[in-house]
């Protein structure tokens, strides 16, 4: 394993799917498709979509 792989595994292990989606969504400078957010956050597209909708409702995004 590389350090990068280890870092992703730790990130996934110690953060919720919601937190990962929020982190990825807030890190992009231009709108991205749900598929991109899901892939980067290591969640299913439906999960990413649900969390993104919730973040919009909360006025976070």
PDBQT receptor file of N, H, CA, C and O in Angstrom, charges set to zero:
ATOM      1  N   UNK A   1       0.832  -1.196   0.000  1.00  0.00    +0.000 N 
ATOM      2  CA  UNK A   1       0.000   0.000   0.000  1.00  0.00    +0.000 C 
ATOM      3  C   UNK A   1       0.869   1.250   0.000  1.00  0.00    +0.000 C 
ATOM      4  O   UNK A   1       1.946   1.286   0.596  1.00  0.00    +0.000 OA
ATOM      5  N   UNK A   2       0.379   2.252  -0.672  1.00  0.00    +0.000 N 
ATOM      6  H   UNK A   2      -0.496   2.223  -1.156  1.00  0.00    +0.000 HD
ATOM      7  CA  UNK A   2       1.090   3.519  -0.671  1.00  0.00    +0.000 C 
ATOM      8  C   UNK A   2       0.502   4.420   0.399  1.00  0.00    +0.000 C 
ATOM      9  O   UNK A   2      -0.563   4.145   0.953  1.00  0.00    +0.000 OA
ATOM     10  N   UNK A   3       1.218   5.506   0.680  1.00  0.00    +0.000 N 
ATOM     11  H   UNK A   3       2.083   5.730   0.230  1.00  0.00    +0.000 HD
ATOM     12  CA  UNK A   3       0.705   6.467   1.659  1.00  0.00    +0.000 C 
ATOM     13  C   UNK A   3      -0.626   7.043   1.201  1.00  0.00    +0.000 C 
ATOM     14  O   UNK A   3      -1.515   7.270   2.022  1.00  0.00    +0.000 OA
ATOM     15  N   UNK A   4      -0.776   7.283  -0.099  1.00  0.00    +0.000 N 
ATOM     16  H   UNK A   4      -0.054   7.099  -0.766  1.00  0.00    +0.000 HD
ATOM     17  CA  UNK A   4      -2.022   7.838  -0.623  1.00  0.00    +0.000 C 
ATOM     18  C   UNK A   4      -3.172   6.880  -0.358  1.00  0.00    +0.000 C 
ATOM     19  O   UNK A   4      -4.234   7.300   0.100  1.00  0.00    +0.000 OA
ATOM     20  N   UNK A   5      -2.971   5.601  -0.642  1.00  0.00    +0.000 N 
ATOM     21  H   UNK A   5      -2.108   5.261  -1.015  1.00  0.00    +0.000 HD
ATOM     22  CA  UNK A   5      -4.012   4.607  -0.401  1.00  0.00    +0.000 C 
ATOM     23  C   UNK A   5      -4.337   4.551   1.083  1.00  0.00    +0.000 C 
ATOM     24  O   UNK A   5      -5.510   4.522   1.457  1.00  0.00    +0.000 OA
ATOM     25  N   UNK A   6      -3.332   4.534   1.920  1.00  0.00    +0.000 N 
ATOM     26  H   UNK A   6      -2.380   4.558   1.616  1.00  0.00    +0.000 HD
ATOM     27  CA  UNK A   6      -3.555   4.512   3.360  1.00  0.00    +0.000 C 
ATOM     28  C   UNK A   6      -4.362   5.723   3.806  1.00  0.00    +0.000 C 
ATOM     29  O   UNK A   6      -5.248   5.600   4.651  1.00  0.00    +0.000 OA
ATOM     30  N   UNK A   7      -4.066   6.886   3.250  1.00  0.00    +0.000 N 
ATOM     31  H   UNK A   7      -3.346   6.986   2.563  1.00  0.00    +0.000 HD
ATOM     32  CA  UNK A   7      -4.784   8.103   3.614  1.00  0.00    +0.000 C 
ATOM     33  C   UNK A   7      -6.248   8.025   3.255  1.00  0.00    +0.000 C 
ATOM     34  O   UNK A   7      -7.104   8.445   4.034  1.00  0.00    +0.000 OA
ATOM     35  N   UNK A   8      -6.550   7.485   2.067  1.00  0.00    +0.000 N 
ATOM     36  H   UNK A   8      -5.855   7.144   1.434  1.00  0.00    +0.000 HD
ATOM     37  CA  UNK A   8      -7.949   7.332   1.665  1.00  0.00    +0.000 C 
ATOM     38  C   UNK A   8      -8.669   6.353   2.576  1.00  0.00    +0.000 C 
ATOM     39  O   UNK A   8      -9.809   6.591   2.974  1.00  0.00    +0.000 OA
ATOM     40  N   UNK A   9      -8.017   5.271   2.902  1.00  0.00    +0.000 N 
ATOM     41  H   UNK A   9      -7.091   5.077   2.579  1.00  0.00    +0.000 HD
ATOM     42  CA  UNK A   9      -8.641   4.284   3.778  1.00  0.00    +0.000 C 
ATOM     43  C   UNK A   9      -8.936   4.870   5.149  1.00  0.00    +0.000 C 
ATOM     44  O   UNK A   9     -10.001   4.617   5.714  1.00  0.00    +0.000 OA
ATOM     45  N   UNK A  10      -8.018   5.638   5.685  1.00  0.00    +0.000 N 
ATOM     46  H   UNK A  10      -7.153   5.843   5.226  1.00  0.00    +0.000 HD
ATOM     47  CA  UNK A  10      -8.239   6.283   6.984  1.00  0.00    +0.000 C 
ATOM     48  C   UNK A  10      -9.382   7.275   6.881  1.00  0.00    +0.000 C 
ATOM     49  O   UNK A  10     -10.240   7.337   7.761  1.00  0.00    +0.000 OA
ATOM     50  N   UNK A  11      -9.395   8.061   5.794  1.00  0.00    +0.000 N 
ATOM     51  H   UNK A  11      -8.698   8.012   5.079  1.00  0.00    +0.000 HD
ATOM     52  CA  UNK A  11     -10.453   9.053   5.581  1.00  0.00    +0.000 C 
ATOM     53  C   UNK A  11     -11.817   8.364   5.542  1.00  0.00    +0.000 C 
ATOM     54  O   UNK A  11     -12.767   8.818   6.180  1.00  0.00    +0.000 OA
ATOM     55  N   UNK A  12     -11.906   7.271   4.793  1.00  0.00    +0.000 N 
ATOM     56  H   UNK A  12     -11.134   6.903   4.275  1.00  0.00    +0.000 HD
ATOM     57  CA  UNK A  12     -13.171   6.543   4.670  1.00  0.00    +0.000 C 
ATOM     58  C   UNK A  12     -13.563   5.927   6.011  1.00  0.00    +0.000 C 
ATOM     59  O   UNK A  12     -14.730   5.970   6.398  1.00  0.00    +0.000 OA
ATOM     60  N   UNK A  13     -12.608   5.367   6.702  1.00  0.00    +0.000 N 
ATOM     61  H   UNK A  13     -11.660   5.333   6.387  1.00  0.00    +0.000 HD
ATOM     62  CA  UNK A  13     -12.886   4.693   7.971  1.00  0.00    +0.000 C 
ATOM     63  C   UNK A  13     -13.344   5.662   9.062  1.00  0.00    +0.000 C 
ATOM     64  O   UNK A  13     -14.181   5.316   9.895  1.00  0.00    +0.000 OA
ATOM     65  N   UNK A  14     -12.791   6.875   9.051  1.00  0.00    +0.000 N 
ATOM     66  H   UNK A  14     -12.111   7.156   8.374  1.00  0.00    +0.000 HD
ATOM     67  CA  UNK A  14     -13.037   7.798  10.160  1.00  0.00    +0.000 C 
ATOM     68  C   UNK A  14     -13.999   8.938   9.848  1.00  0.00    +0.000 C 
ATOM     69  O   UNK A  14     -14.173   9.840  10.668  1.00  0.00    +0.000 OA
ATOM     70  N   UNK A  15     -14.617   8.910   8.689  1.00  0.00    +0.000 N 
ATOM     71  H   UNK A  15     -14.476   8.177   8.024  1.00  0.00    +0.000 HD
ATOM     72  CA  UNK A  15     -15.605   9.940   8.367  1.00  0.00    +0.000 C 
ATOM     73  C   UNK A  15     -16.870   9.286   7.848  1.00  0.00    +0.000 C 
ATOM     74  O   UNK A  15     -16.845   8.199   7.271  1.00  0.00    +0.000 OA
ATOM     75  N   UNK A  16     -17.974   9.975   8.067  1.00  0.00    +0.000 N 
ATOM     76  H   UNK A  16     -17.995  10.858   8.535  1.00  0.00    +0.000 HD
ATOM     77  CA  UNK A  16     -19.247   9.466   7.561  1.00  0.00    +0.000 C 
ATOM     78  C   UNK A  16     -19.357   9.777   6.068  1.00  0.00    +0.000 C 
ATOM     79  O   UNK A  16     -18.639  10.628   5.543  1.00  0.00    +0.000 OA
ATOM     80  N   UNK A  17     -20.253   9.082   5.405  1.00  0.00    +0.000 N 
ATOM     81  H   UNK A  17     -20.835   8.390   5.831  1.00  0.00    +0.000 HD
ATOM     82  CA  UNK A  17     -20.504   9.355   3.986  1.00  0.00    +0.000 C 
ATOM     83  C   UNK A  17     -20.944  10.802   3.809  1.00  0.00    +0.000 C 
ATOM     84  O   UNK A  17     -20.528  11.460   2.855  1.00  0.00    +0.000 OA
ATOM     85  N   UNK A  18     -21.776  11.306   4.707  1.00  0.00    +0.000 N 
ATOM     86  H   UNK A  18     -22.114  10.772   5.481  1.00  0.00    +0.000 HD
ATOM     87  CA  UNK A  18     -22.247  12.694   4.641  1.00  0.00    +0.000 C 
ATOM     88  C   UNK A  18     -21.065  13.661   4.697  1.00  0.00    +0.000 C 
ATOM     89  O   UNK A  18     -20.986  14.601   3.906  1.00  0.00    +0.000 OA
ATOM     90  N   UNK A  19     -20.156  13.426   5.628  1.00  0.00    +0.000 N 
ATOM     91  H   UNK A  19     -20.221  12.663   6.271  1.00  0.00    +0.000 HD
ATOM     92  CA  UNK A  19     -18.993  14.309   5.766  1.00  0.00    +0.000 C 
ATOM     93  C   UNK A  19     -18.086  14.250   4.539  1.00  0.00    +0.000 C 
ATOM     94  O   UNK A  19     -17.539  15.270   4.121  1.00  0.00    +0.000 OA
ATOM     95  N   UNK A  20     -17.926  13.066   3.966  1.00  0.00    +0.000 N 
ATOM     96  H   UNK A  20     -18.371  12.237   4.305  1.00  0.00    +0.000 HD
ATOM     97  CA  UNK A  20     -17.095  12.945   2.773  1.00  0.00    +0.000 C 
ATOM     98  C   UNK A  20     -17.730  13.672   1.590  1.00  0.00    +0.000 C 
ATOM     99  O   UNK A  20     -17.037  14.360   0.840  1.00  0.00    +0.000 OA
ATOM    100  N   UNK A  21     -19.044  13.523   1.419  1.00  0.00    +0.000 N 
ATOM    101  H   UNK A  21     -19.607  12.964   2.028  1.00  0.00    +0.000 HD
ATOM    102  CA  UNK A  21     -19.733  14.224   0.328  1.00  0.00    +0.000 C 
ATOM    103  C   UNK A  21     -19.605  15.728   0.526  1.00  0.00    +0.000 C 
ATOM    104  O   UNK A  21     -19.318  16.454  -0.426  1.00  0.00    +0.000 OA
ATOM    105  N   UNK A  22     -19.810  16.196   1.732  1.00  0.00    +0.000 N 
ATOM    106  H   UNK A  22     -20.043  15.607   2.505  1.00  0.00    +0.000 HD
ATOM    107  CA  UNK A  22     -19.689  17.624   2.019  1.00  0.00    +0.000 C 
ATOM    108  C   UNK A  22     -18.272  18.111   1.727  1.00  0.00    +0.000 C 
ATOM    109  O   UNK A  22     -18.095  19.171   1.127  1.00  0.00    +0.000 OA
ATOM    110  N   UNK A  23     -17.292  17.370   2.134  1.00  0.00    +0.000 N 
ATOM    111  H   UNK A  23     -17.437  16.509   2.622  1.00  0.00    +0.000 HD
ATOM    112  CA  UNK A  23     -15.901  17.756   1.917  1.00  0.00    +0.000 C 
ATOM    113  C   UNK A  23     -15.579  17.873   0.432  1.00  0.00    +0.000 C 
ATOM    114  O   UNK A  23     -14.971  18.853  -0.001  1.00  0.00    +0.000 OA
ATOM    115  N   UNK A  24     -15.982  16.882  -0.340  1.00  0.00    +0.000 N 
ATOM    116  H   UNK A  24     -16.475  16.086   0.012  1.00  0.00    +0.000 HD
ATOM    117  CA  UNK A  24     -15.719  16.912  -1.776  1.00  0.00    +0.000 C 
ATOM    118  C   UNK A  24     -16.482  18.060  -2.430  1.00  0.00    +0.000 C 
ATOM    119  O   UNK A  24     -15.918  18.811  -3.226  1.00  0.00    +0.000 OA
ATOM    120  N   UNK A  25     -17.755  18.195  -2.098  1.00  0.00    +0.000 N 
ATOM    121  H   UNK A  25     -18.214  17.585  -1.451  1.00  0.00    +0.000 HD
ATOM    122  CA  UNK A  25     -18.582  19.239  -2.712  1.00  0.00    +0.000 C 
ATOM    123  C   UNK A  25     -18.036  20.631  -2.428  1.00  0.00    +0.000 C 
ATOM    124  O   UNK A  25     -18.078  21.503  -3.296  1.00  0.00    +0.000 OA
ATOM    125  N   UNK A  26     -17.534  20.843  -1.245  1.00  0.00    +0.000 N 
ATOM    126  H   UNK A  26     -17.499  20.135  -0.539  1.00  0.00    +0.000 HD
ATOM    127  CA  UNK A  26     -17.013  22.165  -0.895  1.00  0.00    +0.000 C 
ATOM    128  C   UNK A  26     -15.621  22.416  -1.466  1.00  0.00    +0.000 C 
ATOM    129  O   UNK A  26     -15.152  23.554  -1.476  1.00  0.00    +0.000 OA
ATOM    130  N   UNK A  27     -14.961  21.369  -1.936  1.00  0.00    +0.000 N 
ATOM    131  H   UNK A  27     -15.342  20.444  -1.927  1.00  0.00    +0.000 HD
ATOM    132  CA  UNK A  27     -13.608  21.537  -2.452  1.00  0.00    +0.000 C 
ATOM    133  C   UNK A  27     -13.554  21.860  -3.947  1.00  0.00    +0.000 C 
ATOM    134  O   UNK A  27     -12.508  22.257  -4.459  1.00  0.00    +0.000 OA
ATOM    135  N   UNK A  28     -14.668  21.692  -4.639  1.00  0.00    +0.000 N 
ATOM    136  H   UNK A  28     -15.519  21.369  -4.223  1.00  0.00    +0.000 HD
ATOM    137  CA  UNK A  28     -14.663  21.969  -6.082  1.00  0.00    +0.000 C 
ATOM    138  C   UNK A  28     -14.978  23.435  -6.325  1.00  0.00    +0.000 C 
ATOM    139  O   UNK A  28     -15.752  24.048  -5.590  1.00  0.00    +0.000 OA
ATOM    140  N   UNK A  29     -14.365  23.989  -7.369  1.00  0.00    +0.000 N 
ATOM    141  H   UNK A  29     -13.736  23.491  -7.966  1.00  0.00    +0.000 HD
ATOM    142  CA  UNK A  29     -14.575  25.409  -7.667  1.00  0.00    +0.000 C 
ATOM    143  C   UNK A  29     -15.675  25.624  -8.702  1.00  0.00    +0.000 C 
ATOM    144  O   UNK A  29     -16.189  26.733  -8.847  1.00  0.00    +0.000 OA
ATOM    145  N   UNK A  30     -16.036  24.558  -9.421  1.00  0.00    +0.000 N 
ATOM    146  H   UNK A  30     -15.618  23.657  -9.302  1.00  0.00    +0.000 HD
ATOM    147  CA  UNK A  30     -17.105  24.636 -10.416  1.00  0.00    +0.000 C 
ATOM    148  C   UNK A  30     -18.062  23.479 -10.174  1.00  0.00    +0.000 C 
ATOM    149  O   UNK A  30     -17.652  22.447  -9.642  1.00  0.00    +0.000 OA
ATOM    150  N   UNK A  31     -19.327  23.626 -10.551  1.00  0.00    +0.000 N 
ATOM    151  H   UNK A  31     -19.660  24.464 -10.983  1.00  0.00    +0.000 HD
ATOM    152  CA  UNK A  31     -20.272  22.515 -10.377  1.00  0.00    +0.000 C 
ATOM    153  C   UNK A  31     -19.775  21.235 -11.055  1.00  0.00    +0.000 C 
ATOM    154  O   UNK A  31     -19.230  21.262 -12.159  1.00  0.00    +0.000 OA
ATOM    155  N   UNK A  32     -19.977  20.144 -10.377  1.00  0.00    +0.000 N 
ATOM    156  H   UNK A  32     -20.420  20.122  -9.481  1.00  0.00    +0.000 HD
ATOM    157  CA  UNK A  32     -19.586  18.830 -10.890  1.00  0.00    +0.000 C 
ATOM    158  C   UNK A  32     -20.795  17.907 -10.837  1.00  0.00    +0.000 C 
ATOM    159  O   UNK A  32     -21.694  18.114 -10.022  1.00  0.00    +0.000 OA
ATOM    160  N   UNK A  33     -20.827  16.892 -11.694  1.00  0.00    +0.000 N 
ATOM    161  H   UNK A  33     -20.097  16.724 -12.356  1.00  0.00    +0.000 HD
ATOM    162  CA  UNK A  33     -21.949  15.938 -11.653  1.00  0.00    +0.000 C 
ATOM    163  C   UNK A  33     -21.920  15.096 -10.375  1.00  0.00    +0.000 C 
ATOM    164  O   UNK A  33     -20.881  14.930  -9.735  1.00  0.00    +0.000 OA
ATOM    165  N   UNK A  34     -23.081  14.579 -10.035  1.00  0.00    +0.000 N 
ATOM    166  H   UNK A  34     -23.924  14.714 -10.555  1.00  0.00    +0.000 HD
ATOM    167  CA  UNK A  34     -23.195  13.733  -8.849  1.00  0.00    +0.000 C 
ATOM    168  C   UNK A  34     -22.229  12.556  -8.954  1.00  0.00    +0.000 C 
ATOM    169  O   UNK A  34     -21.647  12.143  -7.951  1.00  0.00    +0.000 OA
ATOM    170  N   UNK A  35     -22.054  12.019 -10.146  1.00  0.00    +0.000 N 
ATOM    171  H   UNK A  35     -22.527  12.355 -10.961  1.00  0.00    +0.000 HD
ATOM    172  CA  UNK A  35     -21.165  10.870 -10.317  1.00  0.00    +0.000 C 
ATOM    173  C   UNK A  35     -19.736  11.206  -9.884  1.00  0.00    +0.000 C 
ATOM    174  O   UNK A  35     -19.048  10.366  -9.305  1.00  0.00    +0.000 OA
ATOM    175  N   UNK A  36     -19.292  12.427 -10.163  1.00  0.00    +0.000 N 
ATOM    176  H   UNK A  36     -19.851  13.110 -10.633  1.00  0.00    +0.000 HD
ATOM    177  CA  UNK A  36     -17.951  12.858  -9.755  1.00  0.00    +0.000 C 
ATOM    178  C   UNK A  36     -17.865  12.928  -8.228  1.00  0.00    +0.000 C 
ATOM    179  O   UNK A  36     -16.928  12.403  -7.626  1.00  0.00    +0.000 OA
ATOM    180  N   UNK A  37     -18.846  13.578  -7.616  1.00  0.00    +0.000 N 
ATOM    181  H   UNK A  37     -19.607  14.004  -8.105  1.00  0.00    +0.000 HD
ATOM    182  CA  UNK A  37     -18.856  13.717  -6.155  1.00  0.00    +0.000 C 
ATOM    183  C   UNK A  37     -18.881  12.333  -5.508  1.00  0.00    +0.000 C 
ATOM    184  O   UNK A  37     -18.145  12.074  -4.556  1.00  0.00    +0.000 OA
ATOM    185  N   UNK A  38     -19.723  11.454  -6.027  1.00  0.00    +0.000 N 
ATOM    186  H   UNK A  38     -20.321  11.665  -6.801  1.00  0.00    +0.000 HD
ATOM    187  CA  UNK A  38     -19.833  10.102  -5.470  1.00  0.00    +0.000 C 
ATOM    188  C   UNK A  38     -18.508   9.353  -5.561  1.00  0.00    +0.000 C 
ATOM    189  O   UNK A  38     -18.076   8.722  -4.597  1.00  0.00    +0.000 OA
ATOM    190  N   UNK A  39     -17.875   9.428  -6.711  1.00  0.00    +0.000 N 
ATOM    191  H   UNK A  39     -18.226   9.941  -7.494  1.00  0.00    +0.000 HD
ATOM    192  CA  UNK A  39     -16.604   8.717  -6.891  1.00  0.00    +0.000 C 
ATOM    193  C   UNK A  39     -15.534   9.248  -5.946  1.00  0.00    +0.000 C 
ATOM    194  O   UNK A  39     -14.824   8.473  -5.306  1.00  0.00    +0.000 OA
ATOM    195  N   UNK A  40     -15.421  10.559  -5.861  1.00  0.00    +0.000 N 
ATOM    196  H   UNK A  40     -15.997  11.190  -6.381  1.00  0.00    +0.000 HD
ATOM    197  CA  UNK A  40     -14.402  11.166  -5.002  1.00  0.00    +0.000 C 
ATOM    198  C   UNK A  40     -14.669  10.907  -3.519  1.00  0.00    +0.000 C 
ATOM    199  O   UNK A  40     -13.732  10.781  -2.731  1.00  0.00    +0.000 OA
ATOM    200  N   UNK A  41     -15.939  10.827  -3.139  1.00  0.00    +0.000 N 
ATOM    201  H   UNK A  41     -16.700  10.930  -3.779  1.00  0.00    +0.000 HD
ATOM    202  CA  UNK A  41     -16.308  10.616  -1.733  1.00  0.00    +0.000 C 
ATOM    203  C   UNK A  41     -16.418   9.136  -1.382  1.00  0.00    +0.000 C 
ATOM    204  O   UNK A  41     -16.642   8.785  -0.224  1.00  0.00    +0.000 OA
ATOM    205  N   UNK A  42     -16.259   8.260  -2.390  1.00  0.00    +0.000 N 
ATOM    206  H   UNK A  42     -16.077   8.545  -3.331  1.00  0.00    +0.000 HD
ATOM    207  CA  UNK A  42     -16.350   6.819  -2.189  1.00  0.00    +0.000 C 
ATOM    208  C   UNK A  42     -17.702   6.413  -1.623  1.00  0.00    +0.000 C 
ATOM    209  O   UNK A  42     -17.791   5.692  -0.629  1.00  0.00    +0.000 OA
ATOM    210  N   UNK A  43     -18.766   6.902  -2.292  1.00  0.00    +0.000 N 
ATOM    211  H   UNK A  43     -18.693   7.488  -3.099  1.00  0.00    +0.000 HD
ATOM    212  CA  UNK A  43     -20.137   6.540  -1.940  1.00  0.00    +0.000 C 
ATOM    213  C   UNK A  43     -20.901   6.247  -3.224  1.00  0.00    +0.000 C 
ATOM    214  O   UNK A  43     -20.434   6.564  -4.317  1.00  0.00    +0.000 OA
ATOM    215  N   UNK A  44     -22.073   5.644  -3.088  1.00  0.00    +0.000 N 
ATOM    216  H   UNK A  44     -22.453   5.386  -2.200  1.00  0.00    +0.000 HD
ATOM    217  CA  UNK A  44     -22.943   5.396  -4.234  1.00  0.00    +0.000 C 
ATOM    218  C   UNK A  44     -23.531   6.723  -4.717  1.00  0.00    +0.000 C 
ATOM    219  O   UNK A  44     -23.650   7.677  -3.949  1.00  0.00    +0.000 OA
ATOM    220  N   UNK A  45     -23.894   6.769  -5.995  1.00  0.00    +0.000 N 
ATOM    221  H   UNK A  45     -23.797   5.994  -6.620  1.00  0.00    +0.000 HD
ATOM    222  CA  UNK A  45     -24.469   8.003  -6.545  1.00  0.00    +0.000 C 
ATOM    223  C   UNK A  45     -25.744   8.412  -5.807  1.00  0.00    +0.000 C 
ATOM    224  O   UNK A  45     -25.948   9.597  -5.542  1.00  0.00    +0.000 OA
ATOM    225  N   UNK A  46     -26.597   7.454  -5.474  1.00  0.00    +0.000 N 
ATOM    226  H   UNK A  46     -26.431   6.492  -5.688  1.00  0.00    +0.000 HD
ATOM    227  CA  UNK A  46     -27.828   7.789  -4.743  1.00  0.00    +0.000 C 
ATOM    228  C   UNK A  46     -27.512   8.398  -3.383  1.00  0.00    +0.000 C 
ATOM    229  O   UNK A  46     -28.180   9.332  -2.941  1.00  0.00    +0.000 OA
ATOM    230  N   UNK A  47     -26.498   7.867  -2.730  1.00  0.00    +0.000 N 
ATOM    231  H   UNK A  47     -25.955   7.108  -3.089  1.00  0.00    +0.000 HD
ATOM    232  CA  UNK A  47     -26.083   8.412  -1.433  1.00  0.00    +0.000 C 
ATOM    233  C   UNK A  47     -25.580   9.836  -1.600  1.00  0.00    +0.000 C 
ATOM    234  O   UNK A  47     -25.954  10.728  -0.837  1.00  0.00    +0.000 OA
ATOM    235  N   UNK A  48     -24.737  10.044  -2.592  1.00  0.00    +0.000 N 
ATOM    236  H   UNK A  48     -24.434   9.320  -3.212  1.00  0.00    +0.000 HD
ATOM    237  CA  UNK A  48     -24.211  11.393  -2.845  1.00  0.00    +0.000 C 
ATOM    238  C   UNK A  48     -25.352  12.358  -3.148  1.00  0.00    +0.000 C 
ATOM    239  O   UNK A  48     -25.381  13.470  -2.621  1.00  0.00    +0.000 OA
ATOM    240  N   UNK A  49     -26.284  11.943  -3.987  1.00  0.00    +0.000 N 
ATOM    241  H   UNK A  49     -26.260  11.039  -4.415  1.00  0.00    +0.000 HD
ATOM    242  CA  UNK A  49     -27.420  12.804  -4.345  1.00  0.00    +0.000 C 
ATOM    243  C   UNK A  49     -28.231  13.180  -3.106  1.00  0.00    +0.000 C 
ATOM    244  O   UNK A  49     -28.568  14.347  -2.909  1.00  0.00    +0.000 OA
ATOM    245  N   UNK A  50     -28.540  12.192  -2.276  1.00  0.00    +0.000 N 
ATOM    246  H   UNK A  50     -28.266  11.244  -2.436  1.00  0.00    +0.000 HD
ATOM    247  CA  UNK A  50     -29.311  12.459  -1.053  1.00  0.00    +0.000 C 
ATOM    248  C   UNK A  50     -28.580  13.440  -0.140  1.00  0.00    +0.000 C 
ATOM    249  O   UNK A  50     -29.183  14.370   0.395  1.00  0.00    +0.000 OA
ATOM    250  N   UNK A  51     -27.280  13.225   0.033  1.00  0.00    +0.000 N 
ATOM    251  H   UNK A  51     -26.790  12.469  -0.401  1.00  0.00    +0.000 HD
ATOM    252  CA  UNK A  51     -26.515  14.102   0.924  1.00  0.00    +0.000 C 
ATOM    253  C   UNK A  51     -26.372  15.506   0.333  1.00  0.00    +0.000 C 
ATOM    254  O   UNK A  51     -26.421  16.492   1.068  1.00  0.00    +0.000 OA
ATOM    255  N   UNK A  52     -26.198  15.602  -0.973  1.00  0.00    +0.000 N 
ATOM    256  H   UNK A  52     -26.159  14.801  -1.570  1.00  0.00    +0.000 HD
ATOM    257  CA  UNK A  52     -26.108  16.918  -1.617  1.00  0.00    +0.000 C 
ATOM    258  C   UNK A  52     -27.419  17.676  -1.472  1.00  0.00    +0.000 C 
ATOM    259  O   UNK A  52     -27.417  18.877  -1.202  1.00  0.00    +0.000 OA
ATOM    260  N   UNK A  53     -28.537  16.982  -1.648  1.00  0.00    +0.000 N 
ATOM    261  H   UNK A  53     -28.539  16.006  -1.867  1.00  0.00    +0.000 HD
ATOM    262  CA  UNK A  53     -29.838  17.632  -1.462  1.00  0.00    +0.000 C 
ATOM    263  C   UNK A  53     -29.990  18.135  -0.030  1.00  0.00    +0.000 C 
ATOM    264  O   UNK A  53     -30.504  19.231   0.193  1.00  0.00    +0.000 OA
ATOM    265  N   UNK A  54     -29.552  17.350   0.922  1.00  0.00    +0.000 N 
ATOM    266  H   UNK A  54     -29.135  16.460   0.741  1.00  0.00    +0.000 HD
ATOM    267  CA  UNK A  54     -29.627  17.748   2.335  1.00  0.00    +0.000 C 
ATOM    268  C   UNK A  54     -28.731  18.960   2.603  1.00  0.00    +0.000 C 
ATOM    269  O   UNK A  54     -29.119  19.865   3.342  1.00  0.00    +0.000 OA
ATOM    270  N   UNK A  55     -27.551  18.983   2.015  1.00  0.00    +0.000 N 
ATOM    271  H   UNK A  55     -27.235  18.249   1.414  1.00  0.00    +0.000 HD
ATOM    272  CA  UNK A  55     -26.637  20.112   2.188  1.00  0.00    +0.000 C 
ATOM    273  C   UNK A  55     -27.232  21.395   1.595  1.00  0.00    +0.000 C 
ATOM    274  O   UNK A  55     -27.025  22.482   2.133  1.00  0.00    +0.000 OA
ATOM    275  N   UNK A  56     -27.956  21.269   0.510  1.00  0.00    +0.000 N 
ATOM    276  H   UNK A  56     -28.124  20.386   0.073  1.00  0.00    +0.000 HD
ATOM    277  CA  UNK A  56     -28.637  22.432  -0.077  1.00  0.00    +0.000 C 
ATOM    278  C   UNK A  56     -29.739  22.910   0.865  1.00  0.00    +0.000 C 
ATOM    279  O   UNK A  56     -29.866  24.108   1.119  1.00  0.00    +0.000 OA
ATOM    280  N   UNK A  57     -30.534  21.977   1.383  1.00  0.00    +0.000 N 
ATOM    281  H   UNK A  57     -30.431  21.004   1.177  1.00  0.00    +0.000 HD
ATOM    282  CA  UNK A  57     -31.606  22.319   2.331  1.00  0.00    +0.000 C 
ATOM    283  C   UNK A  57     -31.052  23.048   3.554  1.00  0.00    +0.000 C 
ATOM    284  O   UNK A  57     -31.696  23.951   4.087  1.00  0.00    +0.000 OA
ATOM    285  N   UNK A  58     -29.865  22.655   3.993  1.00  0.00    +0.000 N 
ATOM    286  H   UNK A  58     -29.342  21.921   3.559  1.00  0.00    +0.000 HD
ATOM    287  CA  UNK A  58     -29.237  23.271   5.170  1.00  0.00    +0.000 C 
ATOM    288  C   UNK A  58     -28.494  24.572   4.832  1.00  0.00    +0.000 C 
ATOM    289  O   UNK A  58     -27.884  25.192   5.703  1.00  0.00    +0.000 OA
ATOM    290  N   UNK A  59     -28.554  24.973   3.563  1.00  0.00    +0.000 N 
ATOM    291  H   UNK A  59     -29.049  24.470   2.856  1.00  0.00    +0.000 HD
ATOM    292  CA  UNK A  59     -27.850  26.185   3.067  1.00  0.00    +0.000 C 
ATOM    293  C   UNK A  59     -26.333  26.099   3.247  1.00  0.00    +0.000 C 
ATOM    294  O   UNK A  59     -25.660  27.114   3.422  1.00  0.00    +0.000 OA
ATOM    295  N   UNK A  60     -25.811  24.882   3.202  1.00  0.00    +0.000 N 
ATOM    296  H   UNK A  60     -26.358  24.057   3.059  1.00  0.00    +0.000 HD
ATOM    297  CA  UNK A  60     -24.365  24.689   3.256  1.00  0.00    +0.000 C 
ATOM    298  C   UNK A  60     -23.788  24.837   1.854  1.00  0.00    +0.000 C 
ATOM    299  O   UNK A  60     -22.684  25.349   1.668  1.00  0.00    +0.000 OA
ATOM    300  N   UNK A  61     -24.558  24.377   0.872  1.00  0.00    +0.000 N 
ATOM    301  H   UNK A  61     -25.454  23.961   1.023  1.00  0.00    +0.000 HD
ATOM    302  CA  UNK A  61     -24.142  24.500  -0.535  1.00  0.00    +0.000 C 
ATOM    303  C   UNK A  61     -25.157  25.358  -1.269  1.00  0.00    +0.000 C 
ATOM    304  O   UNK A  61     -25.011  25.598  -2.467  1.00  0.00    +0.000 OA
TER     305      UNK A  61
